Amino acid sequence: ESDGTLSGSADINTAGSMTYSADLVASNLNLAHFMPRKGLGPFSGKIALKGNGTDIYSPRTRVDANVAITTFAYGGYDLSGMGGTVRLSNGHGIADINSNNRLIKGNITLDALLGKREMKATLGADLSHIDFHGLKLADTPLSAAFCTHLDVATDMNQSYLLKGTISDLVVHEGESGYFPDNINIDLLMRRDTTHIIASNGDFNIEMDARGGHKVLLRQMDSIMTQLKKDFDNKVIDQSALRAKLPTARIKLDSGSDNFLEHMLRRFGYSFAAAKMNLTSSPQSGLNGNMEIHKLLADSIQLDTVRLKVYSDAERFKFDGQVRNNRKNPQYVFNAFIEGQIVEKGLALNFRSYDYRDVLGVKLGATAEMEQGGIRMRMLTDNPVIGYKDFTINDDNYIFVGNDKRLSARLRMRSSDGVDVQLKSEDDNDDVLQDLTFSISKLKIEDIVAVIPYMPRMSGTIDGDFHFIQTASDISVSSTMSVKEMTYEGSSMGNLGAEFVYMPKDGGSHYVDGIIYSGEEEVATVTGTYRSEGNGYLDATMSMEKMPMSVLNGMIPDKLVGF
């Protein structure tokens, strides 16, 4: 075949149980000629095969095979340097596979008892190198070395057993190395039981459930079917959902020295400890608690995150807490959320306390399904925003339609004159959206004081924002003023801004803005925004008579001051 060669002998007898033998040597054999478009590269190696029968589950089948691959690639994977032996007789199979290439280096053995109704096997591996990135199982450089011993048994229907250990584990991520403890696995699935235990270092997870995997899958499918029915009917039948819950328990206990926590660090997350204990049954509903300590997400640290879920005779409820203690280097607060599933949706209450344990925010809301969309409503029971008591109109609502149209009537007022409104012009049938958001006498410092990780700012905001959306375009106009503005301790004076974003021909938008210091215009922004691709802005900013004090807040750590 082209420059390749294939030599040897082969024999097959299809009479009776079928006997066969082959002794072949290939050199640079172009397999793609016989099976094009399969990603097969040239093959060099040896194959020796002898046996009778093809049903590996039959005790009468005999196989004796020896394969040595010198060079071969499939689908971009280099399988050169692989080889092994396979022996099968009287339902007893033994495989011994060796590999020595850039993707996998090491030895894998399999000792199995094969039957038509049951299979038992022991898998052993001693791999000095496996390249997950080269195998296209990881997006970044990632490789490992390990030994493993796994016992497997199954009736290939309802019963499955997997038990064993992955030991001597070494993980390489680029230039760094990691040496996790042994990974232990104990899994058992039978017709009436599911049992899972897994551990690594200080990570442990246990799960027990009544019924095998097929029963659990049917229960999950039944729950999803019920949820779809409830969403279609706009009524949540919690009794029906509860009756479909599996009888199960899952328990997790983790510290920071384990494979899972280490892998999370690759994505910018870490934690000091995590716990979960959750139970489920048609009789008691869904109950349990979860807790995470010192959760780091990028640069944000949350000292304690807790969630408790529980069911009474009628409803599913939950309570949550996020707390940063006094030793937190970033922001000290204590926030609580309480919620429950109601007939048509969800009800929530939220409270947040500052470092002095003073109530800064107290809000409640409901979200309920209706024909055509979801209606949200703020609860009017003594709300607190930025330490101030507010009143909210009794007929408030925000309705989000299935057609993405938003209708709103919401007004919040405090005794010292703060006024915040969101309203829609529902009679304007010429547009999809016509919204106005208004702010009056809102003190910035009261708001940023109760929002974690906000920069230090102060001042009094007044402004209006008008948003209009048609079938093809969006336009926005706004006016805003801030009296006695400060940013990170720098005084910026009285500032104002006007902004217009309007459609123009060709699908682009005009962008025009004016910035005022006091009553004087000090800067303008003029340009065009186009939404093609990731979107881009082509604009020019001009400054004239800009007070240098306005720029102070934008200079990090006050390295320069004006």
N, C-alpha and C positions, 0 to 999 in steps of 0.2 A: 504494500500500500504506500505509494509515493516512495519516500526514502525509508519508511519503516518496514520492519520485518516481524513475522509471527511464525514460529516453528514449534513442532512438537506433535503430539498425537492425541486423539480424542475418540471416545467410543460411547455409544448409547444404545440400549436395548429397551424398547418400549413395551415389550411383552411382560406380562405379570406385574410385579411391583416396580418395574423400571429400574434398571441398573445403568450406571454411567461411570466414566473415568476420563480424566484429561490430565495431560502433562504438557504445559505450554510455556514458551519463553517469548516475550515481546520486547522489541527494541524500537522506540520512537514510533509506535503504532498510532496512526491518526484516527482516533475513535470518532471524531467529529464528521468524518466522511460517511460513517454508517448511521450516526445519530446527530444530524446537524441541529444547530440552534439550541443545544442542550448545555453549552458552556463546557464541553469536554476538551481537555488538552491532550497532547500526545502521551501515550502510556508506554513505560518501560518497566518490566518486572517479570515475575514467575508465578504461575498458578499450577498447583498440583491438587487434583480433586478425585475422590473415589467414593462411591456410595450407591445405595439403592433406596428408592422412595423419595417423595418430596413433601410429605406431611410431617412437619417437625413434631407434631403432637402424637404421632403413632409410635408405639414401642417397636414396630418392625422397621422403622426408618434407620438407616445407617449413613453417616457422613464422616468423611475424613478429608479435611481440606487444609492446605498450607498456601498462604499468599505472601509474597514479598514485593512491595512496590518500590521501584528505584526512583522513577519520576512520574508524576501525574498531578494534574490540577483540574478542579471541578468548580465551576461557578465562581472563580476568583479565589478559591481556597487551595493552598498548596498542600497536597496529601503525599508528597514524596517522603521516602524514608519510613513508610508505614508497612506493617506486616503482622502476621499472626497465624495461629492455628485454631481450627474448630474441630471438635470431636463430638459426635452424637451417636449414642447406641443405647437401646432399651429405654428410651425416654430420658436418658441422662446426657446433658450437654455440657461441654467444657470449652470455653473460648479464652484464648490468651493473645492479647493484642499489644503490639509495641509500636511506638511512634518516636521519630527523631527528626523533627522539622521545626521551622520557626514558629508554627502555631501551637503544636503540642509536642511535649517531650515527656516520655514516661511509659508506664505499663498499666494495662487494664485487664482484669481477669473476671470471668463470669462462670459460675458453677450452678447449673440449673437442672431441676427435675421437671420435665414437661409432660403434662397430661391434658386430655381433652376437657377435663372439668376442674383442674387445679394446676397451678404453676408455683413452684418455690425456687428461689434463686438467692445466691450470695454474690454481691458485686464488690470487688476490691480494686482500688486504684492507688498508684504511687506516681504522681505527676510532679515532675520538677519544674515544669513550665506549661502554662496555658494562657494564650494571648486572647483575651476577650475582645480587645479592640480589633485585632486582625481577623477574628471570627465574626466581626460585625455585630457583636452583642453589647458593645459599649461605644459611646460617641467620642470618648477621650481615651488616651493611653491607659490601659488597665490590664494587669496580668496577675497570675497567682501561681502558687505551688501548694500542694496538699496531698495528704493520704486519706483514704476513705474506706470504710467497711459498712456495707448496707445489706440487710436481709430483707427480701421481698417475697410476698406470697399473695396470691389472688385466685379466685374462682372465675375471674374475667367477667363477673356479672355484678354481684352485690358485695363481695368480701375483698378487702384490700388491706395489706399490712406492709408497713415500711418502718424499719427500725435500724438505727446505726449511728455512726459518728464520722464527722469530717475533722481530721486532726492535722497537726503540724502545718497549720495554715500560714502562708505568707502572702500578703497582698502588696503589689507594687503599683503605685499611681504616679506615672512619670518617673521622677527621680527619687520620690519618697517611698518608704516601705512601712508596712504595718503588720503586726504579728498578733492576730486575734486568738482568743482561746478556742477550744474545741466547739464545734457545732453539733449538738445532739438532737436527734429526731426520733419521735415515737408516734407513729400514726396507725390507727386501726379503724377500719370502716367495715361494719357488718350490716345486715338487713335492719337490725334494731338499734344500732349504736354507731356513733361517730366519736372518736377520741383522738385528740392531738396534743402532744407536748413537744415543745422545742425550746432549746436553751443555748446560750452562748455568752460566756463571761458572766456579767451580772444581769443579763436579759433572760427572762423566763416567760413563756406564754403557754396557757393550758386552755383547752376547749373540750367540752363534753356536750353531746346532744343526743336526744332520743330519735332514733331512725338513722338509716344509712344515708349516703350522699344522694341517692335518687329521691328519697323522701324529702330531704332538705331542699333540693332543687325544685321539687314540685311545690313545696310550701312557699319558697321565694317567688316562684312564678304566680302562685295564687294571690300573694300579697300585691304584686305588681298589677295583676288583672283587677283586683279590688280597687287599688288606687286610681287606675285609669277610669274605672266606672265612677268612682267618687268625683273625680275632676270633671268628667263629662256631665254628671248630674249636679255639680256645684254644691254637694253636701258630703261631708266626711263622715262615714259610718264607722265610728271608732269601735263599736261592738263587733262588727263584722271583721275589721282588721285584727282586733285582738284574738278572735277565735281562730285566725289563721296563723298566729305566731308559732314558731317552733319551740319546743321545750329544750332550752339550751343554756349553757353558762360559758362565759369566756373571761379569763383572768390574765392580766398582764402585769409584770413587775420588772422595771428596768432602771438601771443606773446609767452611768456615762461610759463605762468600759465594755463596749460590745460592738459587734459588727454593724448593727443597725444604726447606732448613733454615729459611728465613724462614717458610714455611707451618707448619712444626712448632712454631715459637714461638707461634703463635696458640693452640695447645693446651697450652702450658706446658712444651714440650720444646726442647732445643737441644743441639748438639754442636760440638766444634772440628774434628774430622776423623773420617772413617769410610772403611774399606776392606773389600772382599770379593772373593775370588777362589775360585770354586766350579766344579768339573768333575763330570761325570756320564757314565757309560757302563756297559753290561753287562759289559765286560771288567774295568774297574778299580773299579767301584762309585761311591760318592759320596765326594768328597774336596775339601778346601778349608779356607779360614780366613776369619774375619771379625774386625774390630777397630774399636772406637769409642773416641775420646779425649774427655775432659772432657764426659761426658754429664750434662746437667742435667735432672732431672725434678721440676717444681715447685721446691722449695728444696733438694733432695738432689743432691749432686755426686758422681759416680763418675769418677775420673780415667782409668781404663783398663778396658775390657771386651773380652775376647778369647774367641773360640770356634774350635776346630779340629775338623773332622769328617774321618774317614778310614775306609777299609774294608780289612780284611785278606782272606785267602782265604775266611773263613767268616762274619765279623760286621761290623756297622756300629758304629763307636765314635766318641766325642767327648770332648774335653777343654775345659774352660772356666776362665777366670780373671777375677776382679773385684778391682781393686787401687786403693787410694788412697795416693798417695805422701806423704812427710813434709810437703809444702807444702799439703796439703789443709786447708782451714779448718775442716772439720767432724769428720772421723774418719779415722784412719789404720789400714788393715788390708790384708791380702793373702789372698784366698780362692781355692781351687781346687776344681774338680769334675771327676771322671772318670766316664764312663758308657759303657755298651754295651748294645745290644739282645741279649737272650738268647732262648732257645727259646720261653719263655712270657711274656716281658715285658721288664723293664728292671732293670739293676743300676747302682747309683750309689755313689761314694765322695766324701766332702767333707772338706776341711781348711781351717782358717782360722787365720791368724797375726796377732798384734797389732802395735802400732807398734814393739815391741822385737824383732820377728821370732820371738816365742815362740808355740808351738803352743797355741791355746786351744780348738779344736774339731776332733775327728776322728771321723767317723761314716760308716758304710756301710749300705746298705739295698738290698733287692730288692723288686720288685713283679711278681707273676706272675698270669696269668689262670688261673682254675679254673672248673669248672662251678658256676654260682651266684654268682660274684663275683670279687674280686681279693684275693689274699693278699699282705700286705706283711710283711717280716721285717727286723729290724735285724741287721747282721753283727756278730759278737762278737769280731773281731780287734782287741784293744787299743783300744777306743773312749776318746775324751777329750772331756769336757764341762766347760767353765769351768776349764780347766787341770788338772782332776783325771782320773786314770785310773779308769774304771768297768768293772764286769763286768755282762754282760747274760745273762739266762737263755738257755740253748741252744735251748729250745723256744719262744722268743718268737714272737709273730705278732700282726698286726692284720688281720682279715678284714672287708672291706666287701662285703656281699651285694647282689645285684641288687634285693632287697627293702628296701634301705637299712638293714638291721640290721647292727650292728657287733659283732664278737666279738673279744676281745683277751686276751692273756696276755703282759704285758711288765713286767719288773722290772729296774731299773738301780741298782746300788749302788757306792759308792766306799769306799776303805779307811778314811776318816775318818768314816763313818757316814751319809753322804747316801744316802737311799733314795727312789726315785721308782717308783711302780707305776701301771699301768693294767690293769684286769681287768673282765671282763664275767661276769654270772651267766647263762650260757647255758641253765641248767635252768629258768629262770623263764619258762614259756610263756605267762604271763598278760599279759606286756608285750612291746612291740617292742624296747625297749632297757632294759638295766639295767647301768649302768656306774659304776665307782668309780675316781676318780683320787686318789692319795695322795702327799703330799710330806712328807719328814722331814729336818730339819737342812740344808736347801738354802740356801746363802749367795747372797743376791741379787747382791752385787757380782761374784761369779764368773760369773754369767750375763749381766748387762748389759755386762760388760767385753768379751764376745765377740759381742754383738749390736749391729750398727751403729746409730747415731742414737738409742740409748736414753738417757733422762735418768740422771744420776748418782744411784744408790741403793745402800743397803747394809742389811744385817740378815739374820737367819736365819728362814726360813719353815718352819712345820709346818702341815699342813692336810689335810683330806679334802673331796672334792667328789663328790656322789652324784647321778647323772642317771638319771631314769626316763621312758620315753616309752611311752604306750599308743596305741591307734588314733586317739584324739581329743585327748589331752592330754599335756603335758610338766610334770614337776615336778623341781625342783633344790633340794638342800640342801647347805650347806657350813659348815665351821668352819675358821678360819684364824687363826694367830698369827704375829706378826713380832717377834722380839726385837731391841732396839737398832736400831730403824728410823731411817735418815736419808734425806733427799730433797734433792738439790741442795745438800748441805753443811749442811742444817738437821737437828738432832737432834729426833726425834719420840717417842723413848722406846719402850716395849713396847706394841705395839698388837695387838688381836684383833678378829675379826668373826665373826658368825653370820648366815647368810642362808638364807631359805626362799622358794621360788617354787612355789606350788601352785595347781591348778585350782579354780575355783569355778563356781557355776551361771551360765549365760548365755554361756559361752565366754571369760570373763575369768579372770584369775589374781590370787591374793593375792601381795603382795610385802611381806615382813617382814625387817628387818635390825636387828642390834644391833652397835654399835661399842664396844670396850673400850679403855681406857688403863690399863695394868697390870691389876689385877683389878676395876677399877671401870667400870660402865656409864656412858658419857658421851654417847651419841647413839643415836637410834632412827630407822628409816625404816619407815613403814607406808603401804600404798596398794594400788592396783589397776592392773594392766596390761591393756589391751585391744588386740587385734591388728587391729581394723578399719582399713581404709585403710593408711596408713603406720605404724600402731601409735602408741599414746600411753600415757604413764604419769601417773596421778593419785596423787600420794603426798605425805605430810607428813614432814618431817624435824625432829626435836626434839633439842636439845642441852642437856645439864645437866652442870655441872662439867667442861666440855670444857677441857683444858689448852691455853692459847694457844700453847704450843710446837708443838702438833700442826698448827696452822694456818700456821706459819712457812714450811714447804716449799711451800705453795700460793700464796704471795705472790711475784709475779714480781720477779726481780732484788733480792730482799730490801729492797724499798723501805721496808717497815715490819718491825720485828722485835720479838718478845715474849720 
